[in-house]
Amino acid sequence: MDVETALTDVCDHQYPVAFATVVEECDEGVVEFANGERMPLPEILAVVDDEPEPFRSEDELAEFVTSLLPEDAVGRKGYDDRGSAATEWDETSF
């Protein structure tokens, strides 16, 4: 499951919420990466050295957890399914 689902399924609490509370209450969460690999939420949170400010919303917490994920967790690096941007060789003249 993605980060938001993992947090919603196991972390039902009021905001703002302290990082220590998230670590305690979300110990059963598991995040599934784009490549199918799974990582327990406690393992993801274990890389934090300095406790951050309390999270004001679920979105803020999800963004924080997503920022801790390994680089290969979110899919192909640099992939954009919206098409390519114009380049020096691909400029359109009106």
MODELLER restraints for C-alpha pairs under 7 A, 6 or more apart:
rsr = mdl.restraints
at = mdl.atoms
rsr.add(forms.Gaussian(group=physical.xy_distance, feature=features.Distance(at['CA:1:A'], at['CA:31:A']), mean=5.32, stdev=0.5))
rsr.add(forms.Gaussian(group=physical.xy_distance, feature=features.Distance(at['CA:1:A'], at['CA:32:A']), mean=4.84, stdev=0.5))
rsr.add(forms.Gaussian(group=physical.xy_distance, feature=features.Distance(at['CA:2:A'], at['CA:31:A']), mean=5.52, stdev=0.5))
rsr.add(forms.Gaussian(group=physical.xy_distance, feature=features.Distance(at['CA:2:A'], at['CA:32:A']), mean=5.81, stdev=0.5))
rsr.add(forms.Gaussian(group=physical.xy_distance, feature=features.Distance(at['CA:3:A'], at['CA:31:A']), mean=5.72, stdev=0.5))
rsr.add(forms.Gaussian(group=physical.xy_distance, feature=features.Distance(at['CA:3:A'], at['CA:62:A']), mean=6.17, stdev=0.5))
rsr.add(forms.Gaussian(group=physical.xy_distance, feature=features.Distance(at['CA:3:A'], at['CA:66:A']), mean=6.74, stdev=0.5))
rsr.add(forms.Gaussian(group=physical.xy_distance, feature=features.Distance(at['CA:4:A'], at['CA:62:A']), mean=5.79, stdev=0.5))
rsr.add(forms.Gaussian(group=physical.xy_distance, feature=features.Distance(at['CA:6:A'], at['CA:29:A']), mean=5.30, stdev=0.5))
rsr.add(forms.Gaussian(group=physical.xy_distance, feature=features.Distance(at['CA:6:A'], at['CA:30:A']), mean=5.95, stdev=0.5))
rsr.add(forms.Gaussian(group=physical.xy_distance, feature=features.Distance(at['CA:6:A'], at['CA:31:A']), mean=5.99, stdev=0.5))
rsr.add(forms.Gaussian(group=physical.xy_distance, feature=features.Distance(at['CA:7:A'], at['CA:29:A']), mean=6.69, stdev=0.5))
rsr.add(forms.Gaussian(group=physical.xy_distance, feature=features.Distance(at['CA:10:A'], at['CA:26:A']), mean=5.54, stdev=0.5))
rsr.add(forms.Gaussian(group=physical.xy_distance, feature=features.Distance(at['CA:10:A'], at['CA:28:A']), mean=6.56, stdev=0.5))
rsr.add(forms.Gaussian(group=physical.xy_distance, feature=features.Distance(at['CA:10:A'], at['CA:29:A']), mean=5.85, stdev=0.5))
rsr.add(forms.Gaussian(group=physical.xy_distance, feature=features.Distance(at['CA:11:A'], at['CA:25:A']), mean=6.07, stdev=0.5))
rsr.add(forms.Gaussian(group=physical.xy_distance, feature=features.Distance(at['CA:11:A'], at['CA:26:A']), mean=5.23, stdev=0.5))
rsr.add(forms.Gaussian(group=physical.xy_distance, feature=features.Distance(at['CA:15:A'], at['CA:55:A']), mean=6.82, stdev=0.5))
rsr.add(forms.Gaussian(group=physical.xy_distance, feature=features.Distance(at['CA:15:A'], at['CA:56:A']), mean=5.44, stdev=0.5))
rsr.add(forms.Gaussian(group=physical.xy_distance, feature=features.Distance(at['CA:15:A'], at['CA:57:A']), mean=5.72, stdev=0.5))
rsr.add(forms.Gaussian(group=physical.xy_distance, feature=features.Distance(at['CA:16:A'], at['CA:54:A']), mean=5.86, stdev=0.5))
rsr.add(forms.Gaussian(group=physical.xy_distance, feature=features.Distance(at['CA:16:A'], at['CA:55:A']), mean=5.25, stdev=0.5))
rsr.add(forms.Gaussian(group=physical.xy_distance, feature=features.Distance(at['CA:16:A'], at['CA:56:A']), mean=4.30, stdev=0.5))
rsr.add(forms.Gaussian(group=physical.xy_distance, feature=features.Distance(at['CA:16:A'], at['CA:57:A']), mean=6.44, stdev=0.5))
rsr.add(forms.Gaussian(group=physical.xy_distance, feature=features.Distance(at['CA:17:A'], at['CA:54:A']), mean=5.17, stdev=0.5))
rsr.add(forms.Gaussian(group=physical.xy_distance, feature=features.Distance(at['CA:17:A'], at['CA:55:A']), mean=5.32, stdev=0.5))
rsr.add(forms.Gaussian(group=physical.xy_distance, feature=features.Distance(at['CA:17:A'], at['CA:56:A']), mean=6.78, stdev=0.5))
rsr.add(forms.Gaussian(group=physical.xy_distance, feature=features.Distance(at['CA:18:A'], at['CA:53:A']), mean=6.99, stdev=0.5))
rsr.add(forms.Gaussian(group=physical.xy_distance, feature=features.Distance(at['CA:18:A'], at['CA:54:A']), mean=4.27, stdev=0.5))
rsr.add(forms.Gaussian(group=physical.xy_distance, feature=features.Distance(at['CA:18:A'], at['CA:55:A']), mean=6.37, stdev=0.5))
rsr.add(forms.Gaussian(group=physical.xy_distance, feature=features.Distance(at['CA:19:A'], at['CA:51:A']), mean=6.38, stdev=0.5))
rsr.add(forms.Gaussian(group=physical.xy_distance, feature=features.Distance(at['CA:19:A'], at['CA:52:A']), mean=6.56, stdev=0.5))
rsr.add(forms.Gaussian(group=physical.xy_distance, feature=features.Distance(at['CA:19:A'], at['CA:54:A']), mean=6.13, stdev=0.5))
rsr.add(forms.Gaussian(group=physical.xy_distance, feature=features.Distance(at['CA:23:A'], at['CA:42:A']), mean=6.57, stdev=0.5))
rsr.add(forms.Gaussian(group=physical.xy_distance, feature=features.Distance(at['CA:27:A'], at['CA:41:A']), mean=6.43, stdev=0.5))
rsr.add(forms.Gaussian(group=physical.xy_distance, feature=features.Distance(at['CA:27:A'], at['CA:42:A']), mean=5.53, stdev=0.5))
rsr.add(forms.Gaussian(group=physical.xy_distance, feature=features.Distance(at['CA:29:A'], at['CA:40:A']), mean=5.90, stdev=0.5))
rsr.add(forms.Gaussian(group=physical.xy_distance, feature=features.Distance(at['CA:29:A'], at['CA:41:A']), mean=5.08, stdev=0.5))
rsr.add(forms.Gaussian(group=physical.xy_distance, feature=features.Distance(at['CA:30:A'], at['CA:38:A']), mean=6.58, stdev=0.5))
rsr.add(forms.Gaussian(group=physical.xy_distance, feature=features.Distance(at['CA:30:A'], at['CA:39:A']), mean=5.62, stdev=0.5))
rsr.add(forms.Gaussian(group=physical.xy_distance, feature=features.Distance(at['CA:30:A'], at['CA:40:A']), mean=4.22, stdev=0.5))
rsr.add(forms.Gaussian(group=physical.xy_distance, feature=features.Distance(at['CA:30:A'], at['CA:41:A']), mean=5.27, stdev=0.5))
rsr.add(forms.Gaussian(group=physical.xy_distance, feature=features.Distance(at['CA:31:A'], at['CA:38:A']), mean=5.60, stdev=0.5))
rsr.add(forms.Gaussian(group=physical.xy_distance, feature=features.Distance(at['CA:31:A'], at['CA:39:A']), mean=5.39, stdev=0.5))
rsr.add(forms.Gaussian(group=physical.xy_distance, feature=features.Distance(at['CA:31:A'], at['CA:40:A']), mean=6.20, stdev=0.5))
rsr.add(forms.Gaussian(group=physical.xy_distance, feature=features.Distance(at['CA:31:A'], at['CA:41:A']), mean=6.48, stdev=0.5))
rsr.add(forms.Gaussian(group=physical.xy_distance, feature=features.Distance(at['CA:32:A'], at['CA:38:A']), mean=4.30, stdev=0.5))
rsr.add(forms.Gaussian(group=physical.xy_distance, feature=features.Distance(at['CA:32:A'], at['CA:39:A']), mean=6.50, stdev=0.5))
rsr.add(forms.Gaussian(group=physical.xy_distance, feature=features.Distance(at['CA:33:A'], at['CA:73:A']), mean=4.72, stdev=0.5))
rsr.add(forms.Gaussian(group=physical.xy_distance, feature=features.Distance(at['CA:33:A'], at['CA:74:A']), mean=6.20, stdev=0.5))
rsr.add(forms.Gaussian(group=physical.xy_distance, feature=features.Distance(at['CA:34:A'], at['CA:73:A']), mean=5.85, stdev=0.5))
rsr.add(forms.Gaussian(group=physical.xy_distance, feature=features.Distance(at['CA:34:A'], at['CA:74:A']), mean=5.46, stdev=0.5))
rsr.add(forms.Gaussian(group=physical.xy_distance, feature=features.Distance(at['CA:34:A'], at['CA:75:A']), mean=5.17, stdev=0.5))
rsr.add(forms.Gaussian(group=physical.xy_distance, feature=features.Distance(at['CA:35:A'], at['CA:73:A']), mean=6.84, stdev=0.5))
rsr.add(forms.Gaussian(group=physical.xy_distance, feature=features.Distance(at['CA:35:A'], at['CA:75:A']), mean=6.61, stdev=0.5))
rsr.add(forms.Gaussian(group=physical.xy_distance, feature=features.Distance(at['CA:44:A'], at['CA:68:A']), mean=6.49, stdev=0.5))
rsr.add(forms.Gaussian(group=physical.xy_distance, feature=features.Distance(at['CA:44:A'], at['CA:69:A']), mean=6.62, stdev=0.5))
rsr.add(forms.Gaussian(group=physical.xy_distance, feature=features.Distance(at['CA:55:A'], at['CA:61:A']), mean=5.74, stdev=0.5))
